[in-house]
Amino acid sequence: MPKPKNQTNKKLKGDLVVKVNYLTLVAGSTLVLLSAAATRADQSAGSAAAAGTNAAPAAAVAMATTASTSLVVAASGDTATYYPDSDPVEDFIARAGAWGVHASGSPSKVGEYQNLSSSPFWNVDGIWSDGNRTIDTSIQGDDNETSDARLHYFGQHVEADIDYERFQHQLDSHDFAGFVPGPHATNQVDPTKPVNSITNTSLFVLDDRNPNQDYAIRVQEFKANFKGNITENLKWRLNVFGIEKEGERQANAVTHCFQDMGVPNPTTTPATTLRDQCHVVSQSQHIDWQTTEVTPSLEWRIGCDTTIDYSLTIRAFTQNDQAVLGNWNDSPTVGFAPTAGGNGSAGYNIVPDSQTEINRLKFSTKIGCNTDVYLLGYAGYNEDELRDTYRDFNGADLRITNKSIDTLTVTAYGKYYREESTSPLTPLGHNFYQDPALITATQLGPGLDGIGPQINRETDTFGVNTRWRPFEDECGTFRSRLSLVGGYEYSSLKRENAGDTFTSVAPGTNGPFVSDNVFTQPSSNKNTFTVGVEEKWSASLNTFLRYKFISTEYPLYGITPDVGQLDAALNSALPTQENRVELGCTWTPTDCLMVNATLYVENAMSDAPYVAWTSNSLPFVVSAWWAPTQSWSFSAGASEMDSWINQNVTLSNLAAQNGPIVPITPWQFTGVADVFNLGSRYAATEKLSFTGEFEYVHGINSSSATVDTSKQQPQIPPPYITTSYPIGEYSLVKMQSFRFGVGADYRLRPRVTSYVRYNYYDYQDDSGMTSGQASMILGGMSATF
């Protein structure tokens, strides 16, 4: 019998089997590429997004841009088709296979989101419907640590979507390049000399209590959405979300990043107090985080054009973390010491329990025939249960769209947001210090008397966007397909209680935003202008050109209040001017060829007081898909995200609080991420098909920052600091990865298919700490019932 016009095809997810690794460096080209290929060719139905929801964690599938999946062609018979007005339908498909895995090197990147042990693979997927009720379900196990389940139910009164997934996340250990292994209480130059000796020349010391340990957490996530009708005009919804993260992470704390020049050290000749380094404490910490969220809502429709929607979000975060402690041994006059002249231990990496509640009210209506109105209002709070602190917030969003002129669409909007925080009512010391007797200490402000008013924020925004097709009535001409877009937005960010008192500058110091040693953060006012043109030259070619200019008065400053010079005490990484150009096109000359390309030109700078820097970026995304015959399909993609920053950085004097600052020095920062990928498919016969893919990823974050210690005043006597040292080398990140995959599908008989996949993944970093390789092979069968 002929198929009804309203048929619905459901691709079962056995088309694709995935062994996942998520390296989220850059998104662009692959996402565009895969979606284009899936849209343009039914033969290439094995895109990563098409089948990832069962084969991998959802977060990874949404960012399947590093080719961490294997493209697999849909085998004949591996689909179930449901016709709503046909007889009851029952279609089920079962798959089974096994992974064989060999890995070497570090598992933290090649196995970041996947288990590197050989493991079984299995999946059961099915649909059942009697015309009034439909159940669509899938249960899958990808490896020893990854599984997921999905259920969709549609009935006459209730519709439900339920999802569950579990997976592991490997966490690499930070190596702190440039730091000398501790422990802190050992003289790095001459162990026979005391720690406070002038010969203790190690500036950067690392006390790693769990060296070479591999860290990992296991994630379980549950989502459920329910909805139904109470009456014809009254609907209800209930959304439930829960996530648990449990495992081991690396806990780090930095202390003693100073030198005490004020008190003589009698153990050295000549007497000196060059005694402390920049000291990092690193150790393993077991974490157990649980987040639960429930959102019920009601929607009431009044007439044909008016809707009122109310929802209440209740979210709770709880933790059951292992307590980790850092030991301090210092003078009570400088740095951190819980007791005068002695030792102390305090907890760090403390994550508080919290509660959140948000009330939302949405209203939408139509005024006349040409004006749409949308209004959102919300109010809520967040509670830090550790310090008994509240953050109250509220806001509103109004949008009005008018289409009175046939060729012109105008949207005006206004937004308001305010946030206020209360001061803590519980001293941090009760939770921070290991020894209750230390709570009365004056260091680090454990009491409430040293806590000032909290920073409050308010944002006011209004703007207008337009889209104009001036020649829309000239049908069939290039001008009729021309669109002009533009917009303007003004926003003001006001801060209350934002600022600090400079403790080391000369008394009575004044300057921009500084009055008698007190700095007050000014409001940040932003003006944004956008213009653009879009042209549909033909049914196969679309182009666009957009430009955005952003001007910001006085962005947020970072403050170091105990530095003796304003230029070194105030800095900002936020721009005062931004220029962004976006140029792109989509070209589909035939049904078997598609090309997408977008080029961005971005420039930013800051000329705010105490700040001077520029930034340039030229990212691009290109992707293409081509199917020259019914048997062949090719895809390719390339993208680059880059940023080049030149910033004048002023440093505080490393030797004395009130000494001259280090002169302004241009520092260069570079960030580049490149992705290149190729994919292919070949249908050799009606039963046999092959797939292949290759991907290359390269990324680097580097800085030329160097501290010239010869310019420190007063001079620090040798051998403590005598030469310049490159700070940039301590933050260098440089990596590249290669991925190669091939696969084959063979239909043994109608509705029965066998498959084999091979993946090779090689991750390399500059330090070698996280370099690793993995070879994975999968074989199995699928059958439809």
N, C-alpha and C positions, 0 to 999 in steps of 0.2 A: 504494500500500500504506500502511497506517497507520504512524505514526511510533512507534518503540519508546519506552518510558517513560524510558529512561536516555539520551536524546539529549543532546548537548552542542552548544550554539549558540556560534559564534565570531563576534563582531562585528568585521568588518574595519575598519581604522582610517582608511579613506578617508572615513568619515562626517564627519571634522573636519579642517580644514586650519588651521594656526595660524601666525600671525606673532607672535613672543613678545617681551614685555618684562616683566621681573620687578622690581617695586617692592614689596619684602616689608615693608610697614609693619604690616599687621594680617591675621590669618588668618581669624577666626571665621566671619562670616556666609556668605561665598561658598562655603566648603567644605561646610558643612552644606546649603546651598541646592542646590548642584550634585548632591551625592550623593542628596538626597531626590528631586530631579526625575528623575534617572536610574533610581531604584528604582521610582518610582510610575507612570512612563509610558514604554512602549516607543517611542512616537512621538517622545519627546524624547531620543533616544539620543546626542545630540551634546554631552554635557557635556565640560568641559575635561579631567576625569580619564579619561574613556572613551577618548579618542584622543590624549592628550598624549604618550604614551611614544614615539611615532614622530615627533611633530611638534615636540618641544621637549626640552631637557635635562630629565632626570628630576627634578632639584631644583626646577625651576620648576613641573612638573606637580603635584608633591606640595603646592606652596604656591600653587595657582592660585586665589588669594583676592583678587587685585586685578583680576579680569576681564581679564587680559592675553591671553586667548584668545577666539576667536570661536566662539560656539555655532552649530552647523550640524546640520540635521536629517538623519538617515539616509535615503539615497535607496533606493527599492525596488530590489532586485537586488544591492545592495552588501553582501551578507552571504553567508558560506559556512557550511553546516550539515554537521556530521560526526556520523554514527551509528556508535558503536563496533562494532556487530554487523552492519553493512551491508557492501556490496561496497566494494572499495578506492575511495578518494576522492582527487581532485585538483582543488583549487580555487585559482585565482590571480586577483588583481586588480591592475591597473596604473593609475596616475594620473599625469597630466602637466599642468603649468600654468606660469604665470609671474607673478612679483610686479612690479608697477610702484610705485615708491616715490619720494615727494618729501619731503624733510626740510629744516628750517631751525632755526637756533639751535644750542645745544649738543647733541652726540649722546650725552653720557654717561648720560642717564637715558632718553630716548625710545629709544635704541639700546643700552641697558645689556646686554641679552642677545640682540641680534639685529643683523643686518647691514642697514644703511640704504641699500644700493645695490639697484637693480632686479636681479632674479635669477630663474633658473628654479626650479620646484618639481617634484619627481618622487617616485614611490613605487612599489615592487613588494612585494606582500604575498601569501603563499600558504601552503597547507597540503597535505601529502601523507601518506597513511596506507594501509597494507595490512592493518590489524587487529592486527599485532604491533609495528610500528614506526611512529612518527609524527614528521614533521618540520614544524615551524611556523616560518616565517621572514619577516622584513620588512627592507627596506633603503629608506632615505628620505633625500632631500636637501631641506632647507627653504629655504636660501638659500646665498649664497656661503661663509658661514662655519659653517653648522650642518648636520650630518648625523648619522645614527645607523643602527645595524644591530642586529638581534636574531635569535637562533636558539634554538629549543627542540627538543631531541631526546628522544624517549621510546622506549626499547627494553626488551627482556625483562631485560637485565642492567645497563644503564646509563641514567641520565637526566641530561641536561645543559641548563643555561641559560647562554647567552653573550650579553652586551650590550656594545656599543661606541657611544660618542657623542663628538662634538666640537662646541664652540661657543666664541664669544668673549664676553668680559666687559669692557665699557667701565668705566673707573675715572675718576671726576671728579677734577679738580685742586682741592686745598684752597686757598682764597683767603686765609685768615687775616685775617678782617675786623678792622680796627683797627690792623693792623701797617703801618708805613711802609715802602715799598720801599727796599731797601738800595742799594748795598752798605754793609756795616758800617763801612768805613773812610772814609765821607764824613760830614761834619757836616751834619745835616739842616736846621739853622737858618741857619748862615753858613758856606759852603764855604771861606771864607778863614781861618777859625779852625781850630785843631787839634781833633782828635776829642775830646780830653779836656777841652775847654773847658766852662765852666759854661753856655754858651749852647747846648750840644748837648742839646736838650730832647726828643728822640724816645725815648720809653720802650720802644716795641715796634718792632723793625726786622726786616724780612724780606729775606733775600738769596735770591731765586728765580732760579736759574740756567737754568731752562727755563720762562719765563713763557708762559701761554696754550697749553701743550702738552696734547694729548689723550692719555690713557693707556689701555692696553688689554692684557689678557692673553688667551691662547688656551688652552682647557682641552680635554684629551683624557682620557677615562675608559674603562677596560676592566674588566668584571666577568664572572667565569665560575664557575659552581657545578656540581659533578659529584657524583653519588652512585650507589651500587649495593649489591648484596648479595654478600658473600663466602660465607656460609652462610645458613641460614634464620634464625639468631639473631645473626649478626654482619654489621654494615653499615659501609660506609666513605663518607666525604665528603671532598671537596677544594674549597675556596673560594679563588679567586684574585682579587686586586683590584690595579689600578694606575691612577694618575692623574698627569698631567703638566700643569704650569702654566708657560707661557712668554710673556714679553712685557715691557712697560714699566710701571713703577709710579712713583709719586712718593715719594721718600725724604726724610724730614724729620728734623731734629735741632735741639734747643733748647739754647742756651748763654748764659752771661753774664746770667742772671736775678738780678742782685744789684747793689749799689753799694758800691764800696770807699771808706769814709770815713776810712781810717786814714793814708794817705800823701799829703803835699802834692804838688800838681801845679805845678811852677814855671812852666808856660806860661800860667798865668792869674793875674789880679789881681782880687780877692784869691786867694791860693793855695787850691785845692780839688782834690778827687779824684773829683768826680762824673763818672765816666768811662764807665760801661758800661750797656748796655741789655739788655732781654730780646731775644735775637737768635735768629732762626730761619733755618737753612740748608735750602733746598729744591732738589732736583735730580732729574733722571730717572735711574732705575736699571733695567737689564735684568736680569730674573730668569729662572731656569730651575730649577723644582722638580720632582722626581720621587719618588713614593711607590709602593713595591711591597710587597704583603702576600700571604702564602701561609698558609692554615690547613688542614692535614690533620687528620682526626679519625676515630675508631673508636667504634662503638656496639655494646655487647654486651648482649643481653637474656637474663636468667636467669629461667626460668619465665615466668609470666604477668604478674607485678607488679613485677619488679625490673629496672632498667636501669642500666648503667654506661657513661658517655660520657667519652672523653678527647680533648682537642684541643690543638694547639700552634700558636700564632700567631707568625709571624716577619715583622716589618715593617722596611723600610729606607727612610730618607729621605736623598736626596742633592740637592745644589744646585750650580749653576755660575753664580753671580751675578756681576754687574759690581761691582767695588769702588768705593764712593763715599766721598769724603773731606770732612771738615769742617776748616776752618782756624781755629786759635785764636791769639789775640794778647793776652796778659794778664800781670799781675803773678804771680810764682810764689807769692805768699802768699795769694792769694784765687782761688778758681775752679779752672780747668783750665789748666795750662801744662806741656807735656812737659819743657821745659828752663827753667832759672832765668832769669828776666828776658826771655824771648824768645818766639819763635813756635813753632808746632807744627801738624802735621796728623795726623788720626787717622781711621780708618774707622768707619762707623756703619751701622746696619741690617744687621748681620751675622747670618745665619741659619746655624746649625751643622748639619752632617750628623749623623744620629742612627740608632741601631739599637734595636729593641724586640723583646723575646721574652716571651710569656705562655703558661704552662702552665695548663690548666684540667681539672678532674676533676669530673664531675657524677654524682650518685647519686640515684636515686629508687626508692621501694619502697612497699608497702602493708602495714600492720600490722593484721591482722584485717580486718574488713569496713568499718570506718568511719574509719580513720586513714591519711592519706597523708603521706609523709616525702620531703622534697627537700633535698639538700645539695650545695652548690657550694664548691669550694676552688680557689684559683688562686695562682700565684706568678710573678713575672717581674721584668724590669729594663728600664731605658731608659739608653742610653749617649749622652752628648754627646761626639762625637768631636773637636770643636774644643778643648775644655778637658780632655778625658780624665776626665769626671765620670760617675758612675753614680748612678741612682736605683733602688733595689731596693724592691719592694712585694710584699705578699702579703695574702690575705684569705680569708674564709669567709662563707657565707650558709646558714643553716639555717631551714627552714620546715616546720611540722607543722600539718596541717589535720585537724580531727576533726568528724565528723557523727554522733556517737552519739545525739544527740537529733534527731529528725526535723525539727523546726522551727528548729534552731539550727546554724549553721556557725561554728566558731571556728578561727582561724589564729594560731598563735604563731610568732614569728620572732626570730632573733638574727643580727647581722651584726658582722663584725670586719674592720678594715683598718689596715695599718701601712705607712708609707713612710719610708725612710731614704735620705739622699743623702750621697755622699762629697764631700770638698773637691776643688776642681780641682787637677790635677797639672801642668797646662801654664799658664804665665802668660798672661793676656789680652794683655799687651803684644806678644807674638810675633805675634799676629794683628791687633792693634788699631792699632798705630802704623805710619805709612808709613815712617819713618826708623828702621832697626834701632838706631841709636845712641841713640835716645830710650828704649829699653826699660829702662835703668837709672834712669830718672827716678822721683821719689818721688810725683808727682802721680797721682791717680786709682787708686792702689794697683795698679800693673802687676805687682808681684811677688807671691809667694805668702805672704810673711810677714804681710801685712795681712788675709788672708782667715781669718775665724773659722769655727767649726763650722757646718755647714749645718743648716737647720731640718728637724726630723723631725716626723712627724704620726702620730697613732693615733686611730682612731675606734671606739668601742664602742656598739652599738645593740641594744636589744631592745624588743619590743612585741607587741601582740595586737590583732587585728581580729575583729569579730563581725558576723554577719547573722542576725537573728531574725525569724521569721514566726510570732508567737504564736497566731494564729487561722487557720492554714493549713487546718485540718480543716473549717472552716465554709464549705463550698463555696458559691459563688454570692453571698457577701456582700461588702460593702466591706471588712470587717475581714479576710477571708481573703486579700485582696490587699495587705495592709499589711505593709511590711518596715521593721524598725528596724536601723540600722547604727551602729556605734560602734567606737572604737579608742583606744589609748594607746601612745605611743612615747617612750622615753627614749634620748638619745644624748649621748655625751661626746666632745668633740674636744680631745685633749691635744697640746700643741706642746712640742718640746724645742729649746733654743737660740734661742727667739724673744724678741727684745727688743733694746735698744740702750742706749748710755750717752749721756746728754745732756751735750754739750760746752760749752753756753753758759749753763746755769742756774747759780745760786749754788751753791758747793760745799756738800755735805751735804744737798741738797734731798730731801725725803721727801714721799710722798703715796700714794694708792691705787696699788698695784703699782709704786711707785717707792721705792727705798731707796738713799740716798747716790748720787743721780744716775743710777742704773741702773734701767731699766724692764724688767719681766719680763711677758710676755704670759700672762694667766691662761687656764686651760682654759675652753672654752665648753661649758656643760651646757644641754641643750635638753629641754623637756617639751612634748609635743604631744598634745592631746586632740581627738577628732573625734566628733561625733554627727550623726545624720541620720534622716530618715524618707522613705520612698518609698511611693507609693500608685498603683496601677493602678485608676482609678475605673471604667473600662470598656475595651472593646477599642479605643477610639479616643482615650482620654485618660490620659496618665501625668504625674505630678507628682513633684517631689522638693524637699527642703529639707535643706541640710547646713550644719554650723557647725564651724569649726576654730579652736582657740586654741593659739598657740605662745608659749612663754616661754623666753627664752634668757638665761642668766647670762654676762655678759662676752663679747660678740662680739669678733671680731678688730679690733684697733686699727691705724690708720695712724700712722707715727712720722716726725717731722721732728726729728732729734736735735740740730741746731745752732740751734734756736730757744730764746730765753732764758726762755720761760714755758711751764709745763706745759699750760695750757689751749689754747695755740696749737700746741704740739708734738704733742698727741695728739688724734685724732679718729676717728670711725667712722661709716660709712654703713649699718651693719647694725643691725637693730632688736633690742630686748630683748623686745618684745611685739607679737604680730600677732593680729588678729581677722579671720576670713574667713567670709562668709556667701554661700551659693550657692543660688539659687532658680530653678527651671526647670520647663518642661512641654513635652510633645509632644502635639499634637492632630491627629487624622486622622479627622474626622467622616464623610468619604466617600472613595471610591477616587480622587477627583480633587481633593482638597484636603488639604494638609499645612501645619502651622504649628509652628515650633520657636522657643522663647524661653528665654533664660537671663540672669539678672541676678546680678551679683556686687557685694558690698559689702565693701570691704577697708580696714582701718585698721591702721597700724603706728606705733610710737613707739620712742624710745630714751631711757632715763634712766640710762644707764651713767655712771660717773665721767668727767668732762671732756666729756660729750656731752649734747645736748638737741635733739630734733627730733621732728616728727610728720609722718605721711603719710596721705592719704586717696585712695581710688580707687573709682570707681563704673562699672566697665565693663559692657557688655551686648551681647548678640547676639540678633537677631531675623531669621528667614527664613521665607518662605512660598512655596508652589507651588500653582497652581490651573489646572485644565484644564476649563473650563466645557463644552466640546464636544470631539468627536474632532478638530476642526480647529484649535482654539486651545489654547495653553499659555502661562501667564504665571508668572514667578518674580520675587521681590523679596527683598532682604536689606539689613540695616542693622546696623552695629556701631560701638562706640566703646571704645577702650582709653585710660584716662586715669590720671594720677597727679599729685597736688597735695602738695608737700612744703614744710613750713616748718622751717627748720633754723637754729639759732644757731651762727654761724661765728665763730671767733676767728682773727685773723691775727697773724702775727709782725710785728714792727716793720720796716718797709721801709727805715728810715733807719739804725738802729744795732742791732747784735746784742743788746746787753743793755738796750736801752731798753724802756719800757713797751709792752705789746701794744696793738693796736687793741681797743677795747671790744667786747663781744659784740654782734653785729648780726644781727637776723633776716633771713635771705635766703629768698626764695620761689622754688621751682622748679616748672615746669609742663610736663607732657608729655601731649599729646592726639593721638590718631590716630582719624579717622572714616572709615568706608567706607559708601557707599550705592550699590546697584546694582539694575538692572531688566533683565529678559530676557523675550523673547516669541518665539513660533513660530506660524506660520499655514500650514496645509496647504490651499492654495487648491483644488487638484485632486489626483487620484491621482498626477499626474506633477509638479506644480509646488508648491513650498513656499518660505516666506520665514522669515527669522530676524532678530532685532534685539536689541541690548543697549546699555546705558548704564551708566557707572560714574563716581562722584565719590569722590576720596580727598583728605583734608585732614590735615596733620600739623604739629605745632609742638612744639619743645622750647625753653623760654625760662627765663631767670633774671633776677630783679631785683637781683642782686648789684652793689653799688656800694662802692667804696673811698673813704672820706672822708680825704683826705690831710691835712686840717687837724688831725687827731687824732694824727698821727705825732709822735713825740718822739725826739730833738730835731727842731725844725722844719727842713725842707730849704729853703734860701734860694731865692727865685725867680731865674730863671724855670724852674728844672728841674722841680719839681712844685708847682703852686700850687692846683689845683682837683681836685675829685673826678672819678673816671672810672669808667664803668659796665663792670665786667668781664663782666656778663651779655651785653652786646651782642656780645662777641667769640665767644660760643658759641651765638648764636641760630640755630636751624634752623626754617624756616617754609616749607611747600610746599603746593601743591594740584595735582591732576591731573584731567583729564577724558578719558574714553575713550568713543567711539561706534562701533558696528559694525552693519552690515547685510549680509545675504547672501541668495542665492536658489539653489535646486537645481531642475534640470529633467531628468526622465528621458526621454531621446530615444527609447529603445527598451528592452526588457527587458535588464538587466545593463549598460546604457550610460547614464551620467549626466553632465550638464554642470553646472558650478557657477561662481559668482562671489561674491567677498567684498570688502567695503570696510571698512577700519579707520582711524579718526582718533584720534590720541593727542596730548594737549597737557599738558606738564609745566611747572609754574611754581614757581620758588623765590623767596624774598624778595630775595636778592641779585641774582638774574638770571644768575648765573654758570653754572647748569646748566639754565636754561629752554630748552625746545625743543619743536618740533612735528613730527609725522610723519603723512603720509597714505599709505596703502598699499592697493592694489587687486590682487586675485588672480583670475585666470580660468583654467579648465582643464576637463579631462574625466577620467572614470574608466570602466573597463570590466572586467567579471568574465569569466574564461575557465574 
